[in-house]
Amino acid sequence: MSVQSFRCSRLPNLTRLRDTCVTLQVKKPLFTGFLENYPFCSEERVGHCKYEIDREPERLKQLLEMAGRERLFNKTQKLQRELRKRSFDETLYRGIMEGLGYRHNKAPFRRLADIVPISAVREITSSAPRLDRAMTLQSLYFGASGLFSNIEVQLWDAETRAYCEALAQTWEGIKYAAGPVRLHKKDWTLAGVRPANFPLRRMAGLSFLMAERFEKGPGEAATNFGKAIKSCGDIKQIKRELDKFSALLCCEGYGYWAHHIVPGGKRLDAVPSLIGEPLAHAIALNTVVPLLLARAAQREDTLLRDRLLDLYSIFPSLDKHRITKLMQHRLWGKNGTGGKILAREINQQGLIQIFNDFCDENVLNCSLCPLPRMLYLSGDDTD
């Protein structure tokens, strides 16, 4: 069954609604970089839709929820296509890898998932001694990533040298498990990335998850999560199950990473988590929920679908995306925050969907944008 036919009747298709409101096609601007230079400190270039929102703010809330669900269904359709080529476990593994890339390194993490597929991870975890599994997987990810090549180990402290030498020795014995292609340092974005978000830290956290939490693969844990929320009787129980599942995706520092933020850095008594709660929730929302929704569509499991949509509708807001910041300015002006509307992630996702459907196409032609008309239509009462 397709996602389109699996949609609830009460969730109208935003794209269809948009298409009924405009026949005019506006080409994309020929420049880039406007996001970073947008004048957030002034009222210049706020959207024409702002004035409609000021008059009828409730109409925007309705449209954002529609747009947020449309974005979820778009992700679900993409994952349905993935499931035709790969297993549920492999698809989830790749989705987790992409999520660990955060904003700057999604593409290289996807490539890393190709080089170190879940079959290679299973081979390592089934053959290495239990106490060595996480360290062995670290060596595999680090070596395949290219981020540990040509390191001036002799310039570092004794603890770091011992750690790097152990990684290098392990890598020599297991590099056969990775594909023939290797990533290089130039493939990764490190400039502008906070040290706590460096790719090596995320790989170290993933190594622990795959070695200790997901020995049988992350798919089993996600499947159990889906079964658990199907048995829930209310939103509070669903939220508790979400928190339990997200906790599985979190990872505190261990081994060398219990006292270092970056290799060779100062030894610290406390360091940030390798995978913290905000990132775990983001992976749950952006990968696990749409993937389970894709499976529910395949199996015509309406109960799982409804529970997932309930969960998505109450999911608390995550960290603000650069696009949501831009849209916040366009819709509410320099002093506007969106208030309680943006307290739920579905509405923030709706902002991104509206940006992709409207603002990205009409940033130079705001007067041609059909969104103000849509806000008007969404509030119409028809007999």
Buried (B, 14 or more C-beta within 10 A) or exposed (E): EEBEEBBEEEBBBBBEBBEEBBEEEBEEEEEEEEEEEBEEEEEEEBBBBBEBBEEBBEBBBBBBBBBBBBBBBBBBBEBBEBBEEBBBBBBBBBBBBBBBBBEBBBEBBBBBBBBBBBEBBBBBBEEBEEEEBBBBBBBBBBBBBBBBEEBEBEEBEEEBBEBBEBBBEBBEEBEEBBEEEBBEEEBBBBEEBEEBBBBBBBBBBBBBBBBBBBBEBBBBBBBEBBEBBBEBEEEEBBBEBBEEBBEBBBBBBBBBBBBBBBBBBEEEEEBBBBBBEEBBBBBBBBBBBBBBBBBBBBEEBEEBBBBBBBBBBBBEBBEEBEBBBBBBBBBBBEEBEBEEBBEBBBBBBBBBBBBBBBBEBBBBEBEEBBBBEBBBBBBEEEE
